[in-house]
């Protein structure tokens, strides 16, 4: 059972770091780009420390397509929360429909 849950937990953690690395700097547009890149790389290191073992453990029980799908769904959820909470962005109906279609696609990926 741990092989099913651990990858999801690790991928959630890795996505939090990756979202912060990719989008966190948008609140600091006054900083030089080279500093932002270095800081983002530093944050991304921790993303990889969780993502690589998450995928390796997950590969025991999930196919590569299923792992990627899990990653994408987690990415969407983390991104929506981050966008609203940190960037004060508004999620509109068309965003939700688009995300919903991706979730629907995930359903088909997991069909045997």
Order of alpha helices (4+ residues) and beta strands (2+ residues): alpha-alpha-alpha-alpha
